[in-house]
Amino acid sequence: MARAIYGYKRSYPWMLQRAAELGIKPEIDPEDPIMSMADNAAALCWTLALRAGLARHEVYSIFVKEPDTFVWAIASSDPMEDKLPTMPCDLNTQKLKEVVGTGEEPKWWRASW
């Protein structure tokens, strides 16, 4: 069974735009743009989590099967996952919604592994 993650799915260009809106300048290494993308997604995720009052371990940026797309995840369907709970917390969901800047509810998405 494939692992599902619960959160907001966003594109990397959206992440760069959101970072700019918040005054965060992502670092891009022309020698390794893929690693830069992963590092920037994680850094922005943690920055927004802290601004929302979430701890760094309460939300993760996890890439999904679509190109340049990730989910800011607050839960995972994998009971062996040691980072995320299997059920989302209502308070964390509300905090993440505010930081992402959306009125939509988070959803379950299929992870890339």
Biotite code that builds the C-alpha atoms (Angstrom):
import biotite.structure as struc

atoms = struc.array([
    struc.Atom([0.000, 0.000, 0.000], chain_id="A", res_id=1, res_name="MET", atom_name="CA", element="C"),
    struc.Atom([1.332, 3.426, -0.927], chain_id="A", res_id=2, res_name="ALA", atom_name="CA", element="C"),
    struc.Atom([1.815, 5.962, 1.806], chain_id="A", res_id=3, res_name="ARG", atom_name="CA", element="C"),
    struc.Atom([-0.592, 8.900, 1.863], chain_id="A", res_id=4, res_name="ALA", atom_name="CA", element="C"),
    struc.Atom([0.206, 12.244, 3.425], chain_id="A", res_id=5, res_name="ILE", atom_name="CA", element="C"),
    struc.Atom([-2.225, 14.885, 4.654], chain_id="A", res_id=6, res_name="TYR", atom_name="CA", element="C"),
    struc.Atom([-1.674, 18.549, 3.936], chain_id="A", res_id=7, res_name="GLY", atom_name="CA", element="C"),
    struc.Atom([-1.539, 21.168, 1.201], chain_id="A", res_id=8, res_name="TYR", atom_name="CA", element="C"),
    struc.Atom([-0.143, 20.338, -2.224], chain_id="A", res_id=9, res_name="LYS", atom_name="CA", element="C"),
    struc.Atom([1.753, 23.204, -3.811], chain_id="A", res_id=10, res_name="ARG", atom_name="CA", element="C"),
    struc.Atom([4.104, 23.737, -6.760], chain_id="A", res_id=11, res_name="SER", atom_name="CA", element="C"),
    struc.Atom([7.691, 24.878, -6.408], chain_id="A", res_id=12, res_name="TYR", atom_name="CA", element="C"),
    struc.Atom([6.950, 28.147, -8.311], chain_id="A", res_id=13, res_name="PRO", atom_name="CA", element="C"),
    struc.Atom([4.121, 28.814, -5.831], chain_id="A", res_id=14, res_name="TRP", atom_name="CA", element="C"),
    struc.Atom([6.575, 28.242, -2.998], chain_id="A", res_id=15, res_name="MET", atom_name="CA", element="C"),
    struc.Atom([9.033, 30.751, -4.471], chain_id="A", res_id=16, res_name="LEU", atom_name="CA", element="C"),
    struc.Atom([6.226, 33.311, -4.852], chain_id="A", res_id=17, res_name="GLN", atom_name="CA", element="C"),
    struc.Atom([5.040, 32.773, -1.271], chain_id="A", res_id=18, res_name="ARG", atom_name="CA", element="C"),
    struc.Atom([8.623, 33.117, -0.017], chain_id="A", res_id=19, res_name="ALA", atom_name="CA", element="C"),
    struc.Atom([8.982, 36.435, -1.886], chain_id="A", res_id=20, res_name="ALA", atom_name="CA", element="C"),
    struc.Atom([5.703, 37.695, -0.381], chain_id="A", res_id=21, res_name="GLU", atom_name="CA", element="C"),
    struc.Atom([7.121, 36.978, 3.069], chain_id="A", res_id=22, res_name="LEU", atom_name="CA", element="C"),
    struc.Atom([10.509, 38.536, 2.348], chain_id="A", res_id=23, res_name="GLY", atom_name="CA", element="C"),
    struc.Atom([12.358, 35.214, 2.266], chain_id="A", res_id=24, res_name="ILE", atom_name="CA", element="C"),
    struc.Atom([15.032, 34.918, -0.430], chain_id="A", res_id=25, res_name="LYS", atom_name="CA", element="C"),
    struc.Atom([15.594, 31.287, -1.448], chain_id="A", res_id=26, res_name="PRO", atom_name="CA", element="C"),
    struc.Atom([19.114, 30.200, -2.297], chain_id="A", res_id=27, res_name="GLU", atom_name="CA", element="C"),
    struc.Atom([19.529, 28.462, -5.647], chain_id="A", res_id=28, res_name="ILE", atom_name="CA", element="C"),
    struc.Atom([22.710, 26.549, -6.444], chain_id="A", res_id=29, res_name="ASP", atom_name="CA", element="C"),
    struc.Atom([23.093, 26.415, -10.254], chain_id="A", res_id=30, res_name="PRO", atom_name="CA", element="C"),
    struc.Atom([25.329, 23.356, -9.828], chain_id="A", res_id=31, res_name="GLU", atom_name="CA", element="C"),
    struc.Atom([22.595, 21.392, -8.048], chain_id="A", res_id=32, res_name="ASP", atom_name="CA", element="C"),
    struc.Atom([19.134, 22.873, -8.726], chain_id="A", res_id=33, res_name="PRO", atom_name="CA", element="C"),
    struc.Atom([17.289, 19.729, -7.568], chain_id="A", res_id=34, res_name="ILE", atom_name="CA", element="C"),
    struc.Atom([18.893, 19.827, -4.129], chain_id="A", res_id=35, res_name="MET", atom_name="CA", element="C"),
    struc.Atom([18.281, 23.583, -3.988], chain_id="A", res_id=36, res_name="SER", atom_name="CA", element="C"),
    struc.Atom([14.602, 22.921, -4.649], chain_id="A", res_id=37, res_name="MET", atom_name="CA", element="C"),
    struc.Atom([14.362, 20.396, -1.815], chain_id="A", res_id=38, res_name="ALA", atom_name="CA", element="C"),
    struc.Atom([16.333, 22.621, 0.569], chain_id="A", res_id=39, res_name="ASP", atom_name="CA", element="C"),
    struc.Atom([14.211, 25.674, -0.254], chain_id="A", res_id=40, res_name="ASN", atom_name="CA", element="C"),
    struc.Atom([10.942, 23.752, 0.140], chain_id="A", res_id=41, res_name="ALA", atom_name="CA", element="C"),
    struc.Atom([12.054, 22.488, 3.554], chain_id="A", res_id=42, res_name="ALA", atom_name="CA", element="C"),
    struc.Atom([13.361, 25.890, 4.686], chain_id="A", res_id=43, res_name="ALA", atom_name="CA", element="C"),
    struc.Atom([10.178, 27.718, 3.701], chain_id="A", res_id=44, res_name="LEU", atom_name="CA", element="C"),
    struc.Atom([8.058, 24.987, 5.246], chain_id="A", res_id=45, res_name="CYS", atom_name="CA", element="C"),
    struc.Atom([9.871, 25.351, 8.565], chain_id="A", res_id=46, res_name="TRP", atom_name="CA", element="C"),
    struc.Atom([9.815, 29.161, 8.413], chain_id="A", res_id=47, res_name="THR", atom_name="CA", element="C"),
    struc.Atom([6.065, 29.178, 7.837], chain_id="A", res_id=48, res_name="LEU", atom_name="CA", element="C"),
    struc.Atom([5.545, 26.526, 10.499], chain_id="A", res_id=49, res_name="ALA", atom_name="CA", element="C"),
    struc.Atom([7.354, 28.659, 13.062], chain_id="A", res_id=50, res_name="LEU", atom_name="CA", element="C"),
    struc.Atom([5.332, 31.731, 12.049], chain_id="A", res_id=51, res_name="ARG", atom_name="CA", element="C"),
    struc.Atom([2.159, 29.689, 12.555], chain_id="A", res_id=52, res_name="ALA", atom_name="CA", element="C"),
    struc.Atom([3.256, 28.513, 15.985], chain_id="A", res_id=53, res_name="GLY", atom_name="CA", element="C"),
    struc.Atom([3.971, 24.964, 14.809], chain_id="A", res_id=54, res_name="LEU", atom_name="CA", element="C"),
    struc.Atom([7.163, 23.194, 15.800], chain_id="A", res_id=55, res_name="ALA", atom_name="CA", element="C"),
    struc.Atom([9.572, 22.138, 13.032], chain_id="A", res_id=56, res_name="ARG", atom_name="CA", element="C"),
    struc.Atom([8.661, 18.497, 13.630], chain_id="A", res_id=57, res_name="HIS", atom_name="CA", element="C"),
    struc.Atom([4.906, 19.128, 13.171], chain_id="A", res_id=58, res_name="GLU", atom_name="CA", element="C"),
    struc.Atom([5.000, 19.872, 9.433], chain_id="A", res_id=59, res_name="VAL", atom_name="CA", element="C"),
    struc.Atom([7.211, 18.534, 6.634], chain_id="A", res_id=60, res_name="TYR", atom_name="CA", element="C"),
    struc.Atom([7.614, 19.284, 2.942], chain_id="A", res_id=61, res_name="SER", atom_name="CA", element="C"),
    struc.Atom([7.296, 15.971, 1.101], chain_id="A", res_id=62, res_name="ILE", atom_name="CA", element="C"),
    struc.Atom([7.571, 15.682, -2.671], chain_id="A", res_id=63, res_name="PHE", atom_name="CA", element="C"),
    struc.Atom([4.824, 13.860, -4.544], chain_id="A", res_id=64, res_name="VAL", atom_name="CA", element="C"),
    struc.Atom([4.762, 12.172, -7.963], chain_id="A", res_id=65, res_name="LYS", atom_name="CA", element="C"),
    struc.Atom([3.965, 15.337, -9.916], chain_id="A", res_id=66, res_name="GLU", atom_name="CA", element="C"),
    struc.Atom([7.033, 17.259, -11.139], chain_id="A", res_id=67, res_name="PRO", atom_name="CA", element="C"),
    struc.Atom([8.144, 20.177, -8.941], chain_id="A", res_id=68, res_name="ASP", atom_name="CA", element="C"),
    struc.Atom([5.271, 19.554, -6.525], chain_id="A", res_id=69, res_name="THR", atom_name="CA", element="C"),
    struc.Atom([5.299, 18.929, -2.807], chain_id="A", res_id=70, res_name="PHE", atom_name="CA", element="C"),
    struc.Atom([2.866, 18.633, 0.091], chain_id="A", res_id=71, res_name="VAL", atom_name="CA", element="C"),
    struc.Atom([3.258, 20.487, 3.351], chain_id="A", res_id=72, res_name="TRP", atom_name="CA", element="C"),
    struc.Atom([2.256, 17.487, 5.408], chain_id="A", res_id=73, res_name="ALA", atom_name="CA", element="C"),
    struc.Atom([0.932, 17.314, 8.971], chain_id="A", res_id=74, res_name="ILE", atom_name="CA", element="C"),
    struc.Atom([-0.077, 13.618, 8.978], chain_id="A", res_id=75, res_name="ALA", atom_name="CA", element="C"),
    struc.Atom([0.842, 10.332, 7.280], chain_id="A", res_id=76, res_name="SER", atom_name="CA", element="C"),
    struc.Atom([-1.077, 7.089, 6.747], chain_id="A", res_id=77, res_name="SER", atom_name="CA", element="C"),
    struc.Atom([2.063, 5.084, 7.550], chain_id="A", res_id=78, res_name="ASP", atom_name="CA", element="C"),
    struc.Atom([1.945, 3.917, 11.202], chain_id="A", res_id=79, res_name="PRO", atom_name="CA", element="C"),
    struc.Atom([5.710, 3.346, 11.054], chain_id="A", res_id=80, res_name="MET", atom_name="CA", element="C"),
    struc.Atom([6.291, 7.010, 10.187], chain_id="A", res_id=81, res_name="GLU", atom_name="CA", element="C"),
    struc.Atom([8.139, 8.440, 13.162], chain_id="A", res_id=82, res_name="ASP", atom_name="CA", element="C"),
    struc.Atom([7.864, 12.079, 12.102], chain_id="A", res_id=83, res_name="LYS", atom_name="CA", element="C"),
    struc.Atom([4.148, 12.584, 11.561], chain_id="A", res_id=84, res_name="LEU", atom_name="CA", element="C"),
    struc.Atom([1.011, 11.397, 13.352], chain_id="A", res_id=85, res_name="PRO", atom_name="CA", element="C"),
    struc.Atom([-1.447, 9.140, 11.498], chain_id="A", res_id=86, res_name="THR", atom_name="CA", element="C"),
    struc.Atom([-4.335, 11.539, 12.134], chain_id="A", res_id=87, res_name="MET", atom_name="CA", element="C"),
    struc.Atom([-4.129, 15.307, 11.697], chain_id="A", res_id=88, res_name="PRO", atom_name="CA", element="C"),
    struc.Atom([-4.638, 17.564, 14.687], chain_id="A", res_id=89, res_name="CYS", atom_name="CA", element="C"),
    struc.Atom([-7.402, 20.172, 14.177], chain_id="A", res_id=90, res_name="ASP", atom_name="CA", element="C"),
    struc.Atom([-5.278, 22.924, 15.707], chain_id="A", res_id=91, res_name="LEU", atom_name="CA", element="C"),
    struc.Atom([-2.314, 22.144, 13.424], chain_id="A", res_id=92, res_name="ASN", atom_name="CA", element="C"),
    struc.Atom([-4.649, 22.018, 10.423], chain_id="A", res_id=93, res_name="THR", atom_name="CA", element="C"),
    struc.Atom([-6.007, 25.480, 11.244], chain_id="A", res_id=94, res_name="GLN", atom_name="CA", element="C"),
    struc.Atom([-2.536, 26.927, 11.821], chain_id="A", res_id=95, res_name="LYS", atom_name="CA", element="C"),
    struc.Atom([-1.218, 25.497, 8.550], chain_id="A", res_id=96, res_name="LEU", atom_name="CA", element="C"),
    struc.Atom([-4.261, 26.780, 6.642], chain_id="A", res_id=97, res_name="LYS", atom_name="CA", element="C"),
    struc.Atom([-3.589, 30.315, 7.893], chain_id="A", res_id=98, res_name="GLU", atom_name="CA", element="C"),
    struc.Atom([0.072, 30.259, 6.936], chain_id="A", res_id=99, res_name="VAL", atom_name="CA", element="C"),
    struc.Atom([-0.557, 28.770, 3.509], chain_id="A", res_id=100, res_name="VAL", atom_name="CA", element="C"),
    struc.Atom([-3.070, 31.567, 3.006], chain_id="A", res_id=101, res_name="GLY", atom_name="CA", element="C"),
    struc.Atom([-6.010, 29.522, 1.800], chain_id="A", res_id=102, res_name="THR", atom_name="CA", element="C"),
    struc.Atom([-9.596, 28.836, 2.741], chain_id="A", res_id=103, res_name="GLY", atom_name="CA", element="C"),
    struc.Atom([-9.505, 25.302, 1.375], chain_id="A", res_id=104, res_name="GLU", atom_name="CA", element="C"),
    struc.Atom([-9.183, 22.250, 3.576], chain_id="A", res_id=105, res_name="GLU", atom_name="CA", element="C"),
    struc.Atom([-6.044, 20.089, 3.394], chain_id="A", res_id=106, res_name="PRO", atom_name="CA", element="C"),
    struc.Atom([-6.384, 16.678, 1.703], chain_id="A", res_id=107, res_name="LYS", atom_name="CA", element="C"),
    struc.Atom([-4.770, 13.247, 1.615], chain_id="A", res_id=108, res_name="TRP", atom_name="CA", element="C"),
    struc.Atom([-2.199, 12.865, -1.200], chain_id="A", res_id=109, res_name="TRP", atom_name="CA", element="C"),
    struc.Atom([-0.109, 9.922, -2.388], chain_id="A", res_id=110, res_name="ARG", atom_name="CA", element="C"),
    struc.Atom([3.565, 10.318, -1.467], chain_id="A", res_id=111, res_name="ALA", atom_name="CA", element="C"),
    struc.Atom([6.307, 9.610, -3.993], chain_id="A", res_id=112, res_name="SER", atom_name="CA", element="C"),
    struc.Atom([7.677, 6.638, -2.006], chain_id="A", res_id=113, res_name="TRP", atom_name="CA", element="C"),
])
